[in-house]
Amino acid sequence: MGRALDVARSTPARDVPVGAIILNADGEEIAAATNRRETDQDPTAHAEVLAIRQAVKNHHDGWRLGDCTLVVTLEPCAMCAGAILGARVGRLYFGAYEPKTGHVGSVHDTLRDPLALHRVETRGGIRQQECEKLLADFFSPLRGR
């Protein structure tokens, strides 16, 4: 999670600071990405989606990331949870929970839905306070606090 936090800190200024990394079965980083939705003017440019796109280019098994681990600083949304399932990511570790849009237990649990065609080992709340602080530091000037 430390590396994902470092990546999140490099998020372009107008984008919500979220960092994602993907590690292969040997623990080697094969992708790293930040949110770039505002910067790229692309609603799909979430850190998880961009990391998955990068990882499949560097992975020995193409788009199937079953032996990989995605580490992200914020609980994935519905779109990202769908991308994680679609890419067959093996493990997901995330930091802060997202009570408004989180789809790994907060609003819905897409990854552990009994109808999901793929199972993802999941663990949340890793270095949660650090991840939450990064987001709070970003949002507090925007909300006038």
Backbone as JSON Lines, residues from 0, in Angstrom:
{"i":0,"aa":"M","n":[0.83,-1.2,0.0],"ca":[0.0,0.0,0.0],"c":[0.87,1.25,0.0]}
{"i":1,"aa":"G","n":[2.04,1.15,0.56],"ca":[2.94,2.31,0.56],"c":[3.23,2.8,-0.84]}
{"i":2,"aa":"R","n":[3.49,1.89,-1.74],"ca":[3.76,2.27,-3.14],"c":[2.51,2.89,-3.77]}
{"i":3,"aa":"A","n":[1.33,2.32,-3.52],"ca":[0.09,2.88,-4.06],"c":[-0.14,4.3,-3.52]}
{"i":4,"aa":"L","n":[0.17,4.54,-2.26],"ca":[0.06,5.89,-1.7],"c":[1.03,6.85,-2.4]}
{"i":5,"aa":"D","n":[2.25,6.39,-2.64],"ca":[3.21,7.23,-3.38],"c":[2.69,7.58,-4.76]}
{"i":6,"aa":"V","n":[2.12,6.6,-5.44],"ca":[1.55,6.84,-6.77],"c":[0.4,7.83,-6.65]}
{"i":7,"aa":"A","n":[-0.47,7.66,-5.65],"ca":[-1.6,8.58,-5.47],"c":[-1.13,10.02,-5.28]}
{"i":8,"aa":"R","n":[-0.03,10.19,-4.58],"ca":[0.5,11.54,-4.35],"c":[0.99,12.2,-5.64]}
{"i":9,"aa":"S","n":[1.17,11.44,-6.69],"ca":[1.6,12.0,-7.98],"c":[0.42,12.26,-8.92]}
{"i":10,"aa":"T","n":[-0.8,12.14,-8.41],"ca":[-1.99,12.4,-9.22],"c":[-1.98,13.84,-9.71]}
{"i":11,"aa":"P","n":[-2.34,14.09,-10.97],"ca":[-2.43,15.47,-11.46],"c":[-3.33,16.31,-10.55]}
{"i":12,"aa":"A","n":[-3.03,17.59,-10.44],"ca":[-3.62,18.48,-9.45],"c":[-5.15,18.49,-9.41]}
{"i":13,"aa":"R","n":[-5.84,18.45,-10.5],"ca":[-7.3,18.58,-10.49],"c":[-8.01,17.25,-10.27]}
{"i":14,"aa":"D","n":[-7.29,16.16,-10.3],"ca":[-7.89,14.84,-10.16],"c":[-7.87,14.36,-8.71]}
{"i":15,"aa":"V","n":[-8.88,13.57,-8.35],"ca":[-8.95,12.99,-7.01],"c":[-7.75,12.06,-6.83]}
{"i":16,"aa":"P","n":[-6.97,12.24,-5.76],"ca":[-5.74,11.46,-5.59],"c":[-6.01,10.01,-5.21]}
{"i":17,"aa":"V","n":[-5.98,9.17,-6.21],"ca":[-6.11,7.72,-6.03],"c":[-4.96,7.09,-6.78]}
{"i":18,"aa":"G","n":[-4.29,6.14,-6.15],"ca":[-3.19,5.43,-6.79],"c":[-3.47,3.94,-6.82]}
{"i":19,"aa":"A","n":[-3.08,3.33,-7.93],"ca":[-3.25,1.88,-8.07],"c":[-1.97,1.28,-8.64]}
{"i":20,"aa":"I","n":[-1.61,0.12,-8.12],"ca":[-0.49,-0.64,-8.68],"c":[-0.97,-2.08,-8.89]}
{"i":21,"aa":"I","n":[-0.33,-2.75,-9.81],"ca":[-0.61,-4.17,-10.02],"c":[0.71,-4.92,-9.96]}
{"i":22,"aa":"L","n":[0.71,-5.98,-9.16],"ca":[1.89,-6.83,-8.98],"c":[1.62,-8.18,-9.62]}
{"i":23,"aa":"N","n":[2.64,-8.73,-10.26],"ca":[2.49,-10.07,-10.84],"c":[2.7,-11.13,-9.76]}
{"i":24,"aa":"A","n":[2.67,-12.39,-10.16],"ca":[2.78,-13.49,-9.2],"c":[4.11,-13.48,-8.44]}
{"i":25,"aa":"D","n":[5.14,-12.86,-9.03],"ca":[6.44,-12.77,-8.37],"c":[6.57,-11.52,-7.5]}
{"i":26,"aa":"G","n":[5.49,-10.75,-7.4],"ca":[5.53,-9.53,-6.6],"c":[6.15,-8.35,-7.3]}
{"i":27,"aa":"E","n":[6.37,-8.47,-8.61],"ca":[6.96,-7.38,-9.38],"c":[5.86,-6.46,-9.87]}
{"i":28,"aa":"E","n":[6.1,-5.17,-9.76],"ca":[5.12,-4.19,-10.24],"c":[5.08,-4.21,-11.77]}
{"i":29,"aa":"I","n":[3.9,-4.42,-12.32],"ca":[3.75,-4.41,-13.78],"c":[2.86,-3.26,-14.25]}
{"i":30,"aa":"A","n":[2.33,-2.5,-13.31],"ca":[1.53,-1.33,-13.67],"c":[1.38,-0.41,-12.48]}
{"i":31,"aa":"A","n":[1.28,0.89,-12.78],"ca":[1.0,1.9,-11.77],"c":[0.24,3.02,-12.45]}
{"i":32,"aa":"A","n":[-0.8,3.52,-11.79],"ca":[-1.6,4.58,-12.4],"c":[-2.29,5.41,-11.33]}
{"i":33,"aa":"T","n":[-2.63,6.63,-11.71],"ca":[-3.41,7.53,-10.88],"c":[-4.73,7.81,-11.59]}
{"i":34,"aa":"N","n":[-5.64,8.43,-10.85],"ca":[-6.83,8.95,-11.51],"c":[-6.41,10.04,-12.49]}
{"i":35,"aa":"R","n":[-7.03,10.08,-13.65],"ca":[-6.73,11.09,-14.67],"c":[-8.0,11.55,-15.38]}
{"i":36,"aa":"R","n":[-9.12,11.41,-14.71],"ca":[-10.4,11.72,-15.34],"c":[-10.46,13.19,-15.8]}
{"i":37,"aa":"E","n":[-10.11,14.12,-14.94],"ca":[-10.12,15.54,-15.3],"c":[-9.01,15.87,-16.29]}
{"i":38,"aa":"T","n":[-7.83,15.37,-16.03],"ca":[-6.68,15.65,-16.89],"c":[-6.89,15.17,-18.31]}
{"i":39,"aa":"D","n":[-7.42,13.96,-18.45],"ca":[-7.62,13.37,-19.78],"c":[-9.02,13.63,-20.34]}
{"i":40,"aa":"Q","n":[-9.89,14.24,-19.53],"ca":[-11.29,14.43,-19.92],"c":[-11.89,13.11,-20.4]}
{"i":41,"aa":"D","n":[-11.7,12.09,-19.55],"ca":[-12.13,10.73,-19.85],"c":[-12.79,10.15,-18.6]}
{"i":42,"aa":"P","n":[-14.1,9.92,-18.63],"ca":[-14.77,9.42,-17.44],"c":[-14.34,8.01,-17.03]}
{"i":43,"aa":"T","n":[-13.65,7.28,-17.9],"ca":[-13.18,5.94,-17.54],"c":[-11.74,5.95,-17.02]}
{"i":44,"aa":"A","n":[-11.12,7.1,-16.92],"ca":[-9.71,7.19,-16.54],"c":[-9.52,7.14,-15.03]}
{"i":45,"aa":"H","n":[-10.08,6.11,-14.41],"ca":[-9.85,5.86,-12.99],"c":[-8.53,5.09,-12.86]}
{"i":46,"aa":"A","n":[-7.89,5.22,-11.71],"ca":[-6.58,4.59,-11.49],"c":[-6.61,3.09,-11.76]}
{"i":47,"aa":"E","n":[-7.67,2.41,-11.3],"ca":[-7.75,0.96,-11.47],"c":[-7.83,0.57,-12.94]}
{"i":48,"aa":"V","n":[-8.66,1.26,-13.7],"ca":[-8.83,0.95,-15.12],"c":[-7.53,1.2,-15.88]}
{"i":49,"aa":"L","n":[-6.89,2.32,-15.6],"ca":[-5.63,2.63,-16.28],"c":[-4.54,1.63,-15.91]}
{"i":50,"aa":"A","n":[-4.51,1.21,-14.65],"ca":[-3.52,0.21,-14.23],"c":[-3.79,-1.13,-14.92]}
{"i":51,"aa":"I","n":[-5.05,-1.52,-15.01],"ca":[-5.39,-2.78,-15.7],"c":[-4.97,-2.72,-17.16]}
{"i":52,"aa":"R","n":[-5.25,-1.61,-17.82],"ca":[-4.85,-1.46,-19.23],"c":[-3.33,-1.62,-19.4]}
{"i":53,"aa":"Q","n":[-2.59,-1.02,-18.48],"ca":[-1.13,-1.11,-18.53],"c":[-0.65,-2.53,-18.22]}
{"i":54,"aa":"A","n":[-1.27,-3.14,-17.22],"ca":[-0.83,-4.47,-16.78],"c":[-1.0,-5.52,-17.87]}
{"i":55,"aa":"V","n":[-2.1,-5.47,-18.6],"ca":[-2.31,-6.5,-19.62],"c":[-1.26,-6.43,-20.73]}
{"i":56,"aa":"K","n":[-0.66,-5.27,-20.91],"ca":[0.42,-5.13,-21.89],"c":[1.73,-5.75,-21.39]}
{"i":57,"aa":"N","n":[1.85,-5.85,-20.06],"ca":[3.1,-6.34,-19.45],"c":[2.98,-7.73,-18.85]}
{"i":58,"aa":"H","n":[1.84,-8.36,-19.0],"ca":[1.58,-9.62,-18.34],"c":[1.74,-10.79,-19.3]}
{"i":59,"aa":"H","n":[2.31,-11.87,-18.82],"ca":[2.59,-13.04,-19.66],"c":[1.33,-13.73,-20.16]}
{"i":60,"aa":"D","n":[0.21,-13.55,-19.46],"ca":[-1.03,-14.24,-19.82],"c":[-2.04,-13.29,-20.43]}
{"i":61,"aa":"G","n":[-1.56,-12.21,-21.05],"ca":[-2.46,-11.27,-21.7],"c":[-3.41,-10.59,-20.74]}
{"i":62,"aa":"W","n":[-4.68,-10.57,-21.08],"ca":[-5.67,-9.83,-20.29],"c":[-6.12,-10.54,-19.03]}
{"i":63,"aa":"R","n":[-5.81,-11.79,-18.89],"ca":[-6.21,-12.53,-17.68],"c":[-5.19,-12.31,-16.57]}
{"i":64,"aa":"L","n":[-5.59,-11.58,-15.55],"ca":[-4.68,-11.2,-14.47],"c":[-4.94,-12.01,-13.2]}
{"i":65,"aa":"G","n":[-5.28,-13.26,-13.36],"ca":[-5.64,-14.12,-12.23],"c":[-4.54,-14.34,-11.22]}
{"i":66,"aa":"D","n":[-3.3,-14.23,-11.63],"ca":[-2.2,-14.41,-10.69],"c":[-1.66,-13.07,-10.19]}
{"i":67,"aa":"C","n":[-2.41,-12.0,-10.43],"ca":[-1.95,-10.66,-10.07],"c":[-2.72,-10.09,-8.88]}
{"i":68,"aa":"T","n":[-2.11,-9.09,-8.27],"ca":[-2.69,-8.37,-7.14],"c":[-2.81,-6.9,-7.49]}
{"i":69,"aa":"L","n":[-4.01,-6.37,-7.33],"ca":[-4.26,-4.94,-7.51],"c":[-4.31,-4.3,-6.13]}
{"i":70,"aa":"V","n":[-3.51,-3.27,-5.93],"ca":[-3.49,-2.52,-4.68],"c":[-3.91,-1.09,-5.02]}
{"i":71,"aa":"V","n":[-4.97,-0.62,-4.37],"ca":[-5.5,0.72,-4.68],"c":[-5.85,1.43,-3.38]}
{"i":72,"aa":"T","n":[-5.69,2.74,-3.38],"ca":[-5.87,3.51,-2.16],"c":[-7.33,3.76,-1.79]}
{"i":73,"aa":"L","n":[-8.27,3.51,-2.71],"ca":[-9.69,3.76,-2.46],"c":[-10.51,2.59,-2.96]}
{"i":74,"aa":"E","n":[-11.55,2.25,-2.23],"ca":[-12.46,1.18,-2.63],"c":[-12.98,1.43,-4.05]}
{"i":75,"aa":"P","n":[-12.89,0.45,-4.93],"ca":[-13.34,0.62,-6.3],"c":[-14.84,0.89,-6.44]}
{"i":76,"aa":"C","n":[-15.16,1.68,-7.46],"ca":[-16.55,1.98,-7.81],"c":[-17.11,0.83,-8.66]}
{"i":77,"aa":"A","n":[-18.35,0.98,-9.1],"ca":[-18.99,-0.06,-9.91],"c":[-18.21,-0.34,-11.2]}
{"i":78,"aa":"M","n":[-17.8,0.71,-11.9],"ca":[-17.07,0.53,-13.15],"c":[-15.76,-0.21,-12.91]}
{"i":79,"aa":"C","n":[-15.04,0.2,-11.89],"ca":[-13.74,-0.42,-11.61],"c":[-13.9,-1.85,-11.12]}
{"i":80,"aa":"A","n":[-14.92,-2.09,-10.3],"ca":[-15.19,-3.46,-9.85],"c":[-15.49,-4.35,-11.06]}
{"i":81,"aa":"G","n":[-16.25,-3.84,-12.01],"ca":[-16.54,-4.59,-13.23],"c":[-15.28,-4.87,-14.03]}
{"i":82,"aa":"A","n":[-14.39,-3.88,-14.12],"ca":[-13.13,-4.07,-14.83],"c":[-12.25,-5.11,-14.13]}
{"i":83,"aa":"I","n":[-12.25,-5.09,-12.8],"ca":[-11.48,-6.08,-12.02],"c":[-12.0,-7.48,-12.31]}
{"i":84,"aa":"L","n":[-13.31,-7.64,-12.32],"ca":[-13.89,-8.94,-12.65],"c":[-13.57,-9.34,-14.08]}
{"i":85,"aa":"G","n":[-13.72,-8.4,-15.0],"ca":[-13.48,-8.69,-16.41],"c":[-12.05,-9.09,-16.69]}
{"i":86,"aa":"A","n":[-11.11,-8.5,-15.97],"ca":[-9.69,-8.82,-16.15],"c":[-9.27,-10.04,-15.35]}
{"i":87,"aa":"R","n":[-10.19,-10.6,-14.58],"ca":[-9.93,-11.8,-13.76],"c":[-8.83,-11.58,-12.73]}
{"i":88,"aa":"V","n":[-8.73,-10.35,-12.19],"ca":[-7.72,-10.04,-11.18],"c":[-7.88,-11.01,-10.01]}
{"i":89,"aa":"G","n":[-6.77,-11.54,-9.53],"ca":[-6.82,-12.55,-8.47],"c":[-7.05,-12.01,-7.08]}
{"i":90,"aa":"R","n":[-6.42,-10.87,-6.76],"ca":[-6.51,-10.31,-5.43],"c":[-6.65,-8.79,-5.51]}
{"i":91,"aa":"L","n":[-7.43,-8.24,-4.61],"ca":[-7.6,-6.79,-4.5],"c":[-7.37,-6.4,-3.05]}
{"i":92,"aa":"Y","n":[-6.49,-5.44,-2.84],"ca":[-6.27,-4.84,-1.53],"c":[-6.52,-3.35,-1.69]}
{"i":93,"aa":"F","n":[-7.38,-2.79,-0.83],"ca":[-7.63,-1.35,-0.93],"c":[-7.55,-0.69,0.44]}
{"i":94,"aa":"G","n":[-7.4,0.64,0.41],"ca":[-7.22,1.41,1.63],"c":[-8.52,1.96,2.2]}
{"i":95,"aa":"A","n":[-8.94,3.12,1.73],"ca":[-10.12,3.8,2.26],"c":[-11.4,3.2,1.69]}
{"i":96,"aa":"Y","n":[-12.42,3.14,2.52],"ca":[-13.75,2.75,2.05],"c":[-14.42,3.98,1.43]}
{"i":97,"aa":"E","n":[-15.3,3.76,0.46],"ca":[-16.01,4.84,-0.22],"c":[-17.51,4.63,0.0]}
{"i":98,"aa":"P","n":[-18.07,5.25,1.04],"ca":[-19.46,4.99,1.41],"c":[-20.5,5.45,0.38]}
{"i":99,"aa":"K","n":[-20.12,6.31,-0.55],"ca":[-21.09,6.81,-1.54],"c":[-21.09,6.0,-2.84]}
{"i":100,"aa":"T","n":[-19.91,5.48,-3.22],"ca":[-19.83,4.8,-4.53],"c":[-19.09,3.47,-4.49]}
{"i":101,"aa":"G","n":[-18.66,3.03,-3.32],"ca":[-17.85,1.82,-3.23],"c":[-18.62,0.54,-3.55]}
{"i":102,"aa":"H","n":[-18.01,-0.27,-4.41],"ca":[-18.66,-1.51,-4.83],"c":[-17.9,-2.75,-4.38]}
{"i":103,"aa":"V","n":[-17.21,-2.63,-3.24],"ca":[-16.56,-3.78,-2.64],"c":[-17.0,-3.86,-1.17]}
{"i":104,"aa":"G","n":[-18.3,-3.63,-0.98],"ca":[-18.88,-3.76,0.33],"c":[-19.63,-2.55,0.85]}
{"i":105,"aa":"S","n":[-19.28,-1.35,0.42],"ca":[-19.92,-0.16,0.98],"c":[-21.34,0.06,0.44]}
{"i":106,"aa":"V","n":[-21.48,0.2,-0.86],"ca":[-22.8,0.39,-1.48],"c":[-23.33,-0.95,-1.98]}
{"i":107,"aa":"H","n":[-22.47,-1.68,-2.61],"ca":[-22.78,-3.02,-3.13],"c":[-21.49,-3.81,-3.09]}
{"i":108,"aa":"D","n":[-21.58,-5.11,-3.17],"ca":[-20.38,-5.95,-3.16],"c":[-20.29,-6.72,-4.46]}
{"i":109,"aa":"T","n":[-19.95,-6.02,-5.5],"ca":[-19.87,-6.59,-6.85],"c":[-18.91,-7.77,-6.92]}
{"i":110,"aa":"L","n":[-17.78,-7.66,-6.24],"ca":[-16.75,-8.7,-6.36],"c":[-17.11,-9.99,-5.64]}
{"i":111,"aa":"R","n":[-17.99,-9.89,-4.65],"ca":[-18.38,-11.1,-3.92],"c":[-19.85,-11.46,-4.17]}
{"i":112,"aa":"D","n":[-20.42,-10.9,-5.21],"ca":[-21.79,-11.23,-5.58],"c":[-21.84,-12.71,-5.95]}
{"i":113,"aa":"P","n":[-22.8,-13.47,-5.44],"ca":[-22.84,-14.9,-5.75],"c":[-23.01,-15.2,-7.24]}
{"i":114,"aa":"L","n":[-23.48,-14.25,-8.01],"ca":[-23.65,-14.46,-9.45],"c":[-22.42,-14.08,-10.27]}
{"i":115,"aa":"A","n":[-21.41,-13.5,-9.63],"ca":[-20.19,-13.12,-10.35],"c":[-19.52,-14.37,-10.91]}
{"i":116,"aa":"L","n":[-19.0,-14.24,-12.12],"ca":[-18.38,-15.39,-12.8],"c":[-16.94,-15.63,-12.36]}
{"i":117,"aa":"H","n":[-16.39,-14.73,-11.57],"ca":[-15.0,-14.84,-11.14],"c":[-14.94,-14.43,-9.67]}
{"i":118,"aa":"R","n":[-14.09,-15.06,-8.91],"ca":[-13.91,-14.72,-7.5],"c":[-12.6,-13.96,-7.32]}
{"i":119,"aa":"V","n":[-12.67,-12.88,-6.57],"ca":[-11.51,-12.05,-6.3],"c":[-11.28,-12.06,-4.79]}
{"i":120,"aa":"E","n":[-10.11,-12.48,-4.38],"ca":[-9.74,-12.39,-2.97],"c":[-9.64,-10.9,-2.63]}
{"i":121,"aa":"T","n":[-10.34,-10.47,-1.58],"ca":[-10.45,-9.04,-1.3],"c":[-10.17,-8.72,0.15]}
{"i":122,"aa":"R","n":[-9.48,-7.6,0.36],"ca":[-9.24,-7.11,1.72],"c":[-9.21,-5.58,1.68]}
{"i":123,"aa":"G","n":[-10.01,-4.95,2.51],"ca":[-10.06,-3.5,2.57],"c":[-9.58,-2.96,3.89]}
{"i":124,"aa":"G","n":[-9.43,-1.65,3.95],"ca":[-9.03,-0.97,5.18],"c":[-7.54,-1.0,5.46]}
{"i":125,"aa":"I","n":[-6.73,-1.29,4.45],"ca":[-5.28,-1.34,4.62],"c":[-4.73,0.09,4.63]}
{"i":126,"aa":"R","n":[-4.07,0.47,5.71],"ca":[-3.56,1.83,5.9],"c":[-4.67,2.85,5.62]}
{"i":127,"aa":"Q","n":[-5.83,2.49,6.1],"ca":[-7.05,3.25,5.85],"c":[-6.92,4.73,6.22]}
{"i":128,"aa":"Q","n":[-6.39,5.03,7.4],"ca":[-6.3,6.42,7.84],"c":[-5.42,7.25,6.91]}
{"i":129,"aa":"E","n":[-4.31,6.69,6.45],"ca":[-3.44,7.43,5.53],"c":[-4.15,7.7,4.2]}
{"i":130,"aa":"C","n":[-4.87,6.7,3.73],"ca":[-5.6,6.85,2.46],"c":[-6.72,7.87,2.62]}
{"i":131,"aa":"E","n":[-7.43,7.83,3.74],"ca":[-8.5,8.8,3.99],"c":[-7.96,10.22,4.11]}
{"i":132,"aa":"K","n":[-6.81,10.37,4.75],"ca":[-6.21,11.7,4.91],"c":[-5.84,12.29,3.56]}
{"i":133,"aa":"L","n":[-5.3,11.5,2.69],"ca":[-4.94,11.98,1.35],"c":[-6.18,12.55,0.64]}
{"i":134,"aa":"L","n":[-7.29,11.85,0.75],"ca":[-8.53,12.31,0.13],"c":[-9.08,13.55,0.84]}
{"i":135,"aa":"A","n":[-9.06,13.55,2.17],"ca":[-9.56,14.7,2.94],"c":[-8.75,15.95,2.63]}
{"i":136,"aa":"D","n":[-7.43,15.8,2.51],"ca":[-6.58,16.95,2.18],"c":[-6.91,17.52,0.8]}
{"i":137,"aa":"F","n":[-7.32,16.66,-0.12],"ca":[-7.71,17.11,-1.46],"c":[-9.06,17.82,-1.43]}
{"i":138,"aa":"F","n":[-10.03,17.22,-0.74],"ca":[-11.4,17.73,-0.79],"c":[-11.65,18.91,0.15]}
{"i":139,"aa":"S","n":[-10.93,19.04,1.25],"ca":[-11.27,20.07,2.22],"c":[-11.19,21.49,1.65]}
{"i":140,"aa":"P","n":[-10.21,21.86,0.83],"ca":[-10.25,23.23,0.24],"c":[-11.42,23.42,-0.71]}
{"i":141,"aa":"L","n":[-11.83,22.36,-1.38],"ca":[-12.94,22.46,-2.32],"c":[-14.27,22.63,-1.61]}
{"i":142,"aa":"R","n":[-14.35,22.12,-0.38],"ca":[-15.59,22.18,0.39],"c":[-15.58,23.34,1.39]}
{"i":143,"aa":"G","n":[-14.52,24.15,1.34],"ca":[-14.46,25.33,2.2],"c":[-14.17,25.06,3.65]}
{"i":144,"aa":"R","n":[-13.49,23.92,3.93],"ca":[-13.16,23.59,5.33],"c":[-11.69,23.77,5.56]}
